Amino acid sequence: MRWIHAAGRGLLVLVVIVTGQVASGVGPGRGLAAEGRGPLTLATAGDLTGYLGSVLEGWNRTHPGEKVTLVELPDSADETQAQMATDLRDGDRSRFDVLNIDVSWTSEFAAHGWIRPLARDRFPVDTFLPRVVNTATYDGQLYAVPYVTNAGLLLYRKDILDKEGVDPPRTWSELERAARTIAPEYGLDGYAGQFLPYEGLTVNAAEAVYSAGGTILGDEGERVTVNSTAAREGIGFLARGVREGWIPKQALTYKEEESKRAFQDGRLLFLRNWPYAYVGASAQGSPVAGKIGAVPLPGPDGPGTSVLGGSNLAVSSHARHPDSAARLIAYLTSERVQRQVLTRGALPPVRADIYEDPELVRQFPYLPTLRESVRTAAPRPKSPRYDQVSLVVQAVVHDAMAGRQTPAAAVRRLAGELDAVSSR
């Protein structure tokens, strides 16, 4: 059993096929016809924390007529999205009933008619962190239910900054200065994120643009807004890091795990990653355990803006038994399971009250910082053609970071290629 964490380091992909009958638990609600209940087949991609089995065992014990069996999809978020889209295009032949989709896919899946609108009163959305609900909507309608959220954090070597008498950076200039001057003194590289051309680079690029005050798309993807001074500043920050050497060239090959390993092995002073990387680097046996801290991502003049990661649960338009599908979603977003999302999975839950539990804050000291990062985070560009938008952003920004284009030329190219995608 595996769990995928890509571009949101919280992406879990669930697929549920439902047949048969049983009663109990959450009753039918508006928007989902009660057509019977039965066993569930759940497909998931790569598992980095291995907690889902115990969660599903709890469901299976209390829902003997609706037991869940797992089916695996590829580890890669891009491959998973492609396989899901291919299956959903098959219409009534689709195998999938419930999809736990990356938050960036909600608009695309809804616009194509692949997932059905949901009744808010069937799910505990009023208990969620406010920002996360926006990732589950399209055209003003709820099309999914948030399950896992995420926001990027800046992890840093607290032991080294304390020794140097330097506070953790709040601005890009402070980050650059420490990465350029302090890191080499300790034989470390300065700063890294997820810079391989894949979904993670789209996230890092969007965060840089957002932190500088810019945007990429507006009006649900129908208007391109990236051709701005802010976008040039954000992409310029990333490109300058590689050119000046405080971002190592090796980081252009990093995804989440590679960058986490570099930080955890003691090779980096600063790392942009999701909270799961803090947990791994703090675990017993880690070379940097007890030596790290976490703060919000920096920006040009103060704290920057993270992209919201995570995943949303949606019901396929071709679900055979949407009532059972909704019952499973309600279970996975219950308070008890949401606590397990954090304590067993090291993934950020969507329920707001969990972030205020003193016992959990002692166990996971980054929770207050994470909540603040989620509070000010922004979603990736919403677009019915999100997969194409992301591919364009990845390619153009990677070229700029690799020195093949200036940031100004990259922004002009990005605007032109996004215009072409939007006009299709």
C-alpha positions as CSV (number, residue, x, y, z in Angstrom):
1,M,0.0,0.0,0.0
2,R,1.5,3.3,-1.0
3,W,0.7,7.0,-0.7
4,I,1.6,9.7,-3.2
5,H,3.0,13.0,-2.1
6,A,3.6,15.2,-5.1
7,A,3.2,18.9,-5.6
8,G,1.3,19.3,-2.5
9,R,3.1,16.7,-0.5
10,G,-0.2,15.5,0.7
11,L,-1.5,14.1,-2.5
12,L,-3.2,10.9,-1.9
13,V,-5.1,9.3,-4.8
14,L,-8.0,7.1,-3.8
15,V,-10.3,5.4,-6.2
16,V,-13.4,3.6,-4.9
17,I,-15.7,1.2,-6.8
18,V,-18.9,0.6,-5.0
19,T,-21.5,-2.2,-5.3
20,G,-24.1,-4.0,-3.1
21,Q,-26.1,-2.8,0.0
22,V,-25.7,-2.1,3.7
23,A,-27.2,0.5,6.0
24,S,-25.7,2.6,8.9
25,G,-23.4,5.6,9.2
26,V,-24.0,8.8,7.1
27,G,-27.3,8.8,5.4
28,P,-28.0,10.0,1.8
29,G,-28.0,13.7,1.1
30,R,-29.0,16.0,-1.6
31,G,-27.0,15.7,-4.9
32,L,-26.2,12.0,-4.3
33,A,-28.8,9.4,-4.9
34,A,-28.9,6.5,-2.5
35,E,-28.6,3.7,-5.1
36,G,-27.3,1.0,-2.6
37,R,-24.1,0.3,-0.8
38,G,-21.5,-2.4,-1.0
39,P,-17.7,-3.3,-1.2
40,L,-15.3,-0.6,-2.2
41,T,-12.2,-0.8,-4.3
42,L,-9.8,2.0,-3.5
43,A,-6.8,2.9,-5.7
44,T,-3.8,4.8,-4.3
45,A,-0.4,6.0,-5.5
46,G,2.9,6.1,-3.6
47,D,2.7,5.9,0.2
48,L,5.5,7.7,2.0
49,T,4.2,7.3,5.6
50,G,2.3,4.0,5.5
51,Y,-0.7,5.0,7.7
52,L,-3.6,4.5,5.4
53,G,-3.9,0.7,6.1
54,S,-5.0,1.3,9.7
55,V,-7.4,4.0,8.7
56,L,-9.1,1.6,6.2
57,E,-9.1,-1.2,8.8
58,G,-11.2,1.0,11.0
59,W,-13.7,1.5,8.1
60,N,-13.7,-2.2,7.3
61,R,-14.5,-3.2,10.9
62,T,-17.4,-0.9,11.2
63,H,-18.7,-1.3,7.6
64,P,-18.5,-5.1,6.9
65,G,-20.7,-4.8,3.9
66,E,-18.6,-2.0,2.4
67,K,-15.1,-3.3,2.8
68,V,-12.3,-1.5,1.0
69,T,-9.8,-3.2,-1.2
70,L,-6.8,-1.3,-2.5
71,V,-5.6,-0.9,-6.1
72,E,-2.4,1.0,-6.8
73,L,-1.8,3.7,-9.5
74,P,1.7,5.0,-10.4
75,D,3.9,6.9,-7.9
76,S,4.1,10.0,-10.1
77,A,1.4,12.6,-9.7
78,D,1.6,13.4,-13.5
79,E,1.2,9.7,-14.4
80,T,-1.6,9.3,-11.9
81,Q,-3.5,12.3,-13.3
82,A,-3.1,10.9,-16.8
83,Q,-4.4,7.5,-15.9
84,M,-7.3,8.9,-14.0
85,A,-8.2,11.2,-16.9
86,T,-8.0,8.3,-19.4
87,D,-10.3,6.1,-17.2
88,L,-12.8,8.9,-16.6
89,R,-13.1,9.5,-20.4
90,D,-14.4,6.0,-20.7
91,G,-17.7,7.1,-19.3
92,D,-19.8,4.2,-18.0
93,R,-16.9,1.9,-18.4
94,S,-14.9,3.8,-15.9
95,R,-13.6,1.8,-12.9
96,F,-13.5,4.7,-10.6
97,D,-16.1,6.0,-8.2
98,V,-14.3,8.1,-5.6
99,L,-11.2,10.1,-6.5
100,N,-8.9,11.7,-4.1
101,I,-7.4,14.2,-6.5
102,D,-4.6,16.7,-6.1
103,V,-6.1,20.1,-5.2
104,S,-5.0,21.6,-8.5
105,W,-7.1,19.1,-10.5
106,T,-10.5,20.0,-9.1
107,S,-11.3,22.7,-11.7
108,E,-10.1,20.5,-14.6
109,F,-12.1,17.5,-13.5
110,A,-15.2,19.5,-12.8
111,A,-15.0,21.4,-16.1
112,H,-14.8,18.2,-18.1
113,G,-17.8,16.8,-16.2
114,W,-15.8,13.9,-14.7
115,I,-16.9,14.6,-11.1
116,R,-20.2,15.6,-9.7
117,P,-21.2,18.6,-7.6
118,L,-21.7,17.8,-3.9
119,A,-24.1,19.0,-1.2
120,R,-22.1,21.0,1.4
121,D,-24.5,19.9,4.3
122,R,-23.4,16.3,3.9
123,F,-19.8,17.0,4.9
124,P,-18.1,18.9,7.8
125,V,-16.8,21.7,5.7
126,D,-17.5,24.4,8.3
127,T,-14.9,22.8,10.6
128,F,-12.1,23.1,7.9
129,L,-9.4,25.7,7.6
130,P,-11.2,28.3,5.4
131,R,-8.6,28.5,2.7
132,V,-8.8,24.8,1.9
133,V,-12.4,24.8,0.9
134,N,-11.7,27.1,-2.0
135,T,-9.5,24.4,-3.6
136,A,-12.5,22.1,-3.8
137,T,-14.8,24.5,-5.7
138,Y,-15.3,25.3,-9.3
139,D,-17.6,28.0,-10.7
140,G,-19.0,28.6,-7.2
141,Q,-20.0,25.0,-6.6
142,L,-18.5,22.4,-4.2
143,Y,-17.1,19.6,-6.4
144,A,-14.9,17.8,-3.8
145,V,-14.2,17.6,-0.1
146,P,-10.8,18.6,1.3
147,Y,-9.0,15.7,2.9
148,V,-5.4,16.7,3.3
149,T,-4.0,20.2,3.1
150,N,-0.4,21.4,2.8
151,A,1.7,24.5,2.7
152,G,5.4,25.0,2.0
153,L,7.7,25.8,4.9
154,L,11.3,27.0,5.0
155,L,13.3,24.4,6.9
156,Y,16.6,25.6,8.3
157,R,19.6,24.4,10.3
158,K,18.8,26.0,13.7
159,D,22.1,24.9,15.2
160,I,24.1,26.8,12.6
161,L,22.1,30.0,12.6
162,D,22.1,30.0,16.4
163,K,25.9,29.6,16.4
164,E,26.2,32.5,14.0
165,G,23.7,34.7,15.9
166,V,21.5,35.0,12.9
167,D,17.7,34.8,12.9
168,P,15.9,32.6,10.4
169,P,15.3,34.6,7.2
170,R,12.0,36.5,6.7
171,T,13.0,38.0,3.3
172,W,14.7,36.8,0.1
173,S,17.7,39.1,0.8
174,E,18.2,37.6,4.2
175,L,17.9,34.1,2.8
176,E,20.4,34.8,-0.1
177,R,22.9,36.4,2.3
178,A,23.0,33.4,4.7
179,A,22.9,30.9,1.8
180,R,25.8,32.7,0.1
181,T,28.0,33.4,3.1
182,I,27.2,31.1,6.0
183,A,26.5,27.8,4.2
184,P,30.0,27.6,2.6
185,E,31.7,28.1,6.0
186,Y,30.1,24.8,7.1
187,G,30.6,22.9,3.9
188,L,26.9,23.2,3.0
189,D,24.9,24.2,-0.1
190,G,22.7,27.2,0.5
191,Y,19.1,26.6,-0.6
192,A,17.0,24.2,-2.5
193,G,13.5,23.4,-3.4
194,Q,11.9,21.1,-5.9
195,F,13.3,22.3,-9.2
196,L,13.1,19.3,-11.6
197,P,10.6,20.1,-14.4
198,Y,7.5,18.4,-12.9
199,E,4.6,19.5,-10.8
200,G,6.8,20.5,-7.9
201,L,8.5,23.1,-10.0
202,T,5.1,24.6,-10.9
203,V,4.5,24.9,-7.1
204,N,7.9,26.5,-6.4
205,A,7.5,28.9,-9.3
206,A,4.0,29.9,-8.3
207,E,5.2,30.6,-4.8
208,A,7.9,32.9,-6.0
209,V,5.5,34.8,-8.2
210,Y,2.8,35.0,-5.5
211,S,5.3,36.1,-2.9
212,A,6.4,39.0,-5.1
213,G,2.7,40.0,-5.4
214,G,2.0,38.5,-8.8
215,T,-0.4,36.0,-10.3
216,I,-0.3,33.6,-13.2
217,L,-3.9,33.2,-14.3
218,G,-7.3,34.8,-13.4
219,D,-10.9,34.1,-14.1
220,E,-10.7,30.3,-13.7
221,G,-7.9,30.2,-16.2
222,E,-9.5,32.3,-18.9
223,R,-7.2,35.3,-18.4
224,V,-3.4,35.2,-18.4
225,T,-1.9,37.6,-15.8
226,V,1.7,36.5,-15.5
227,N,3.3,39.2,-17.7
228,S,4.2,41.4,-14.8
229,T,7.1,42.9,-12.8
230,A,6.2,40.7,-9.9
231,A,6.6,37.5,-12.1
232,R,9.9,38.7,-13.4
233,E,11.1,39.4,-9.8
234,G,9.9,35.9,-8.6
235,I,11.4,33.9,-11.4
236,G,14.5,36.1,-11.2
237,F,15.0,35.2,-7.6
238,L,15.1,31.5,-8.5
239,A,17.3,32.0,-11.6
240,R,19.7,34.3,-9.7
241,G,20.2,31.6,-7.0
242,V,21.5,29.1,-9.5
243,R,23.6,31.6,-11.4
244,E,25.3,32.9,-8.2
245,G,25.7,29.4,-6.8
246,W,23.7,29.6,-3.5
247,I,21.2,27.3,-5.2
248,P,23.3,24.2,-6.2
249,K,22.9,23.1,-9.9
250,Q,22.1,19.6,-8.5
251,A,18.8,21.1,-7.2
252,L,17.6,21.3,-10.8
253,T,17.1,17.5,-10.5
254,Y,15.4,17.6,-7.1
255,K,11.8,16.4,-6.4
256,E,10.5,16.2,-2.8
257,E,12.4,13.2,-1.7
258,E,15.7,14.2,-3.3
259,S,15.6,17.6,-1.7
260,K,14.5,16.1,1.7
261,R,17.4,13.7,1.6
262,A,19.9,16.5,0.9
263,F,18.7,18.4,3.9
264,Q,18.3,15.4,6.2
265,D,21.8,14.2,5.3
266,G,23.3,17.5,6.4
267,R,24.1,19.0,2.9
268,L,21.8,22.0,2.9
269,L,21.4,25.1,5.1
270,F,17.9,25.9,3.9
271,L,15.1,23.8,2.2
272,R,11.7,24.7,0.9
273,N,9.5,21.6,1.4
274,W,6.3,20.3,2.9
275,P,5.9,19.5,6.6
276,Y,6.5,15.8,6.1
277,A,10.2,16.7,5.5
278,Y,10.4,18.3,8.9
279,V,9.0,15.1,10.5
280,G,11.5,12.9,8.6
281,A,14.5,15.2,9.4
282,S,13.5,15.2,13.1
283,A,13.1,11.5,13.4
284,Q,15.4,9.4,15.6
285,G,18.5,8.5,13.6
286,S,18.4,11.5,11.4
287,P,21.8,13.3,11.2
288,V,20.1,16.6,11.8
289,A,17.5,15.5,14.4
290,G,17.2,18.3,17.0
291,K,19.1,20.7,14.9
292,I,16.3,22.1,12.6
293,G,13.6,24.7,12.7
294,A,10.7,25.8,10.4
295,V,9.4,29.2,9.4
296,P,7.1,30.5,6.7
297,L,8.5,31.0,3.3
298,P,10.3,34.3,2.9
299,G,9.3,36.9,0.3
300,P,10.9,40.1,-1.1
301,D,9.9,42.3,1.9
302,G,8.7,39.8,4.5
303,P,6.9,36.5,4.8
304,G,6.0,35.1,1.3
305,T,3.1,33.1,0.1
306,S,2.9,29.4,-0.1
307,V,0.9,27.4,-2.6
308,L,-1.8,25.2,-1.1
309,G,-1.0,21.5,-1.5
310,G,-3.0,18.5,-0.5
311,S,-5.8,16.5,-1.9
312,N,-9.6,16.6,-2.3
313,L,-12.0,13.7,-2.3
314,A,-14.4,13.8,-5.3
315,V,-17.2,11.5,-6.6
316,S,-17.0,10.4,-10.2
317,S,-19.9,11.3,-12.5
318,H,-20.1,7.6,-13.3
319,A,-20.0,6.3,-9.8
320,R,-22.2,3.3,-9.5
321,H,-23.2,3.9,-5.9
322,P,-22.6,7.5,-5.0
323,D,-24.2,7.1,-1.5
324,S,-21.5,4.7,-0.4
325,A,-18.9,7.0,-2.0
326,A,-20.2,9.9,0.1
327,R,-20.2,7.8,3.3
328,L,-16.6,7.0,2.8
329,I,-15.7,10.6,2.2
330,A,-17.5,11.6,5.4
331,Y,-15.6,8.9,7.3
332,L,-12.2,10.1,6.0
333,T,-13.0,13.7,6.9
334,S,-14.2,12.8,10.4
335,E,-12.3,14.3,13.4
336,R,-11.0,10.9,14.5
337,V,-9.5,10.1,11.1
338,Q,-8.3,13.6,10.6
339,R,-6.2,13.2,13.8
340,Q,-4.8,10.0,12.4
341,V,-3.9,11.9,9.2
342,L,-1.5,13.9,11.4
343,T,-0.4,11.5,14.1
344,R,0.1,8.4,11.9
345,G,0.7,10.0,8.5
346,A,2.5,13.2,9.4
347,L,0.2,14.9,6.9
348,P,-1.6,18.2,7.6
349,P,-5.3,17.7,8.3
350,V,-8.0,20.0,7.1
351,R,-9.9,20.4,10.4
352,A,-9.0,23.7,12.1
353,D,-9.4,22.6,15.7
354,I,-6.6,20.0,15.4
355,Y,-4.0,22.8,15.0
356,E,-5.0,24.2,18.4
357,D,-4.6,20.9,20.4
358,P,-1.8,21.6,23.0
359,E,-0.7,17.9,23.1
360,L,-0.4,17.8,19.3
361,V,1.5,21.1,19.2
362,R,4.0,19.6,21.6
363,Q,4.3,16.5,19.4
364,F,4.4,18.5,16.1
365,P,6.0,21.9,17.0
366,Y,5.7,23.2,13.5
367,L,1.8,23.2,13.6
368,P,1.4,26.9,14.5
369,T,3.8,27.9,11.7
370,L,2.0,25.5,9.3
371,R,-1.5,26.9,10.2
372,E,-0.2,30.5,9.5
373,S,1.2,29.3,6.2
374,V,-2.1,27.7,5.2
375,R,-4.0,30.8,6.3
376,T,-2.1,33.0,3.9
377,A,-1.5,30.4,1.2
378,A,-3.0,30.6,-2.4
379,P,-4.1,27.8,-4.7
380,R,-2.3,27.0,-7.9
381,P,-3.8,28.6,-11.0
382,K,-7.3,27.3,-11.5
383,S,-7.9,26.2,-15.1
384,P,-9.9,23.6,-17.0
385,R,-6.6,22.9,-18.8
386,Y,-4.4,22.7,-15.7
387,D,-2.3,19.9,-16.9
388,Q,-1.2,21.9,-19.9
389,V,-0.7,25.1,-17.8
390,S,1.6,23.2,-15.4
391,L,3.7,21.7,-18.2
392,V,4.2,25.2,-19.7
393,V,5.2,26.7,-16.3
394,Q,7.7,23.8,-15.6
395,A,9.4,24.0,-19.0
396,V,9.8,27.8,-19.1
397,V,10.9,28.2,-15.4
398,H,13.4,25.4,-15.7
399,D,14.9,27.0,-18.8
400,A,15.3,30.3,-16.8
401,M,16.9,28.6,-13.8
402,A,19.3,26.6,-16.1
403,G,20.4,29.9,-17.7
404,R,18.9,29.2,-21.1
405,Q,16.7,32.3,-20.9
406,T,16.7,35.5,-19.0
407,P,13.8,35.9,-16.4
408,A,12.3,38.7,-18.6
409,A,12.4,36.6,-21.7
410,A,11.0,33.6,-19.7
411,V,8.0,35.7,-18.5
412,R,7.2,36.9,-22.0
413,R,7.4,33.3,-23.3
414,L,5.3,32.1,-20.4
415,A,2.6,34.7,-21.2
416,G,2.5,33.7,-24.8
417,E,2.4,30.0,-24.3
418,L,-0.3,30.3,-21.6
419,D,-2.4,32.5,-23.9
420,A,-2.2,29.7,-26.5
421,V,-3.3,27.2,-23.9
422,S,-6.2,29.4,-22.7
423,S,-7.5,30.0,-26.2
424,R,-7.8,26.3,-27.2
